[in-house]
Amino acid sequence: MRLIAKTIITVYLLCTLICCGHKQKEATREYSMMQIDSVTCQYRCAMGEGILRLVSVTDSTNRIEHLKGDSVVDSWALDYPVYRFTCGDMTGDSIPEVLVGTIKATRYHPEKDKRLFIFHLYKGQFIRPLWLGSRVGCPLIDFKIETDSMPNLVHTWERKENGDTIEVLYQLKGFGLKYVASPPTLPRRE
């Protein structure tokens, strides 16, 4: 009986220490993201600090690079024009995601149009696709990241069939973007 009681107390104390240590780690987790210019983002998070940037190779070929210090630790080639590059925490894990606006045709939408791609830093280092969208609700005009919430939201401007422009907020959920709301009309921020 005493052995069972000691075991229960030991397990309880270990669980308490693990939980408290985990909460302390979460409380000290630091995350910041700053857009330096239209092709460069600088971040700091629990995995370290670094730079994410878009490098133009030709008019229709670009490369996303992840730098730590002066070294390129990973890159991802994009074989189409890019009209927007930005970063934010779309998953709420304090590791930045890269959002890239591309112009390309897709299998089910063969006309070239604006698309939204989201890349994640796998293991805090490797650039990997998280979502390669062929379309949001309507054809995409432009987008920006709303950093007021965690995880961050994607604010889009989309073109309805009748030509009207609508604004929509999306959250990254599972596989893809989930509709959150249609915000009141706001001036487009560059």
N, C-alpha and C positions, 0 to 999 in steps of 0.2 A: 504494500500500500504506500509506504514511504517513497519507494522508488518511482512509482507512478506520479506521486505528487511532485517530487523533485524534477521529473522529466517534464511535466506540464509547466512548472515554473520556469525551467530552463528554456523551453520552447517559447513561452510567453515573452521572456526577457529578450531572447534573440529576435523574435518578430518585432518587438518594440524598438530595439536598436536599429534593425534594418529599416523599418518604416520611418523612424526619426531621421536617420541618415539620408534616406531617399528624399524626404521633405526638405531637409537642409540643402541638398544638392539642387532641388528645384528652385528654392528660394534664392540661391546664389547664381542660378543660370542667367547669364547675361546675353542679350541679343540686341544688336543695332544694325541698321541697314541705311546706307546713304547712297543716293544716285548722284554720282560725281558729274557726269555729263550724259548725253543721249546714248552712249555706248559703254558706259562703265559704272559698275556698282561696287561699293566697298562694304564689307560686312564684318561683324564680330559676333561670335557665338561660342557655345560650350566646346565646339570642335576646333576653335581657333579663330584666326582672322584671315581674310583674303580678299581678292578682287575677282569679280566676274566681268568679263568684257566681250564685246562683239568686235571681231576683226574682219574687215572687208577684204576679200581676196580678189574678186572681180566684181563687175556690176551685178552678177546674179549668183555669186558664191560667197558665203560668209562662214565664219568659224566662231563658236563660243569657246572662250578660254577661261580656265580657272587657275588663278595664280595664288601662290602662297610665298611671300617674300618676293624674290626676283625670279622664281621658278614657275614654269607652266606645269601644273601637276596633272591636268587633263584638258582635252578639247573635244568638241563635237562639230562636225561639218554640217552645214546647211547649204544645199544646192539650189537655192532660190533667193530672190530678193527679200530683204527685211525692211519693214517700215516702222517697227517699234521694238525697243529692247528695254526691259525693266526687270527689277527683282523685288521679291517680298517673301513673307512667310505664309504660304498658302495652306500649309498643313498644320500649322500651330506647334511644330516640334522645335522651334528656335533654330532651324537650319534653313537657309534661304533657298527659294525656288527661282528659276529664271523664266520669265515670260517673254516670248518672242512672237511678234506679229510678222507672218510671212505672206508672200503672194504666190499662190500656186493652185494648180488644178488638183482635184482628187478623183478617186474612182467613181463616186456617186454624184459629184458636182464637177463635171469636166471643164467648166469655164474657170479661167484664172480669176481668183478672188482673194480677199484678205482672210487669213486663217490665224488661229491662236494656238501656239504650242507652249506647253509648260514642261520644264525640265527640273529635276531634283538632283541634289548633290548626294548621291548614294555613298553611304559611309562617310559623309561630310567631305568627300573629295571628288568622286567620279561623276561626271555629267551624264545623266541618263534620262530618257523621255519618261515623263509622268503622264502626260496627256497630249496627244497630237490631234487637235480638233479639226474636223473637216467643216464644221459649222456650229455656231451657237444658235439661239432661237431663230434669228433672221440673219440675212447677210451682214457681216461685220463691217462697220465703218472705222472704228478705232476702239481703244480700251486704255484704262489706267488701273492702278492698284489703289484700293482704299485701305489705308493703314490704321483707320480708327478702331478696327476690331481685330481680335486674334482668334482664329487665323484671319489673315487679310482677305478681302473680297476683291473680285474683279468687277470693275464698273465698265460696261460696254455701251457704245453707241451703235445701234443697228438700224438697218434700212428695211422698213416694212414694204410689202408688195405694192402698196399705193404710193410709195416714195417718201412717206413720212419717216422721220427719225424718232426712234424710241431709245430710252436709256434703261438698262437692266443691271441689277447687281446679282452676281453669282458667287457661290462658295464651292470650292473644290471638295467633292464628296465621293468616296469610293472611286469608281471609274468615271470621271468626267465632272462637268460643272452642273451644280444644282441651282435652280432659280431661287433667289432670296426675296427680291422686291424690285419694283420699278420706282426709282427715286424721283422726286420732283425734278423738273428740268433745271439743270445746272449749267453754267457756262463751261465750255470745254477747257480744261487746263492742259497746257503744253508741258 
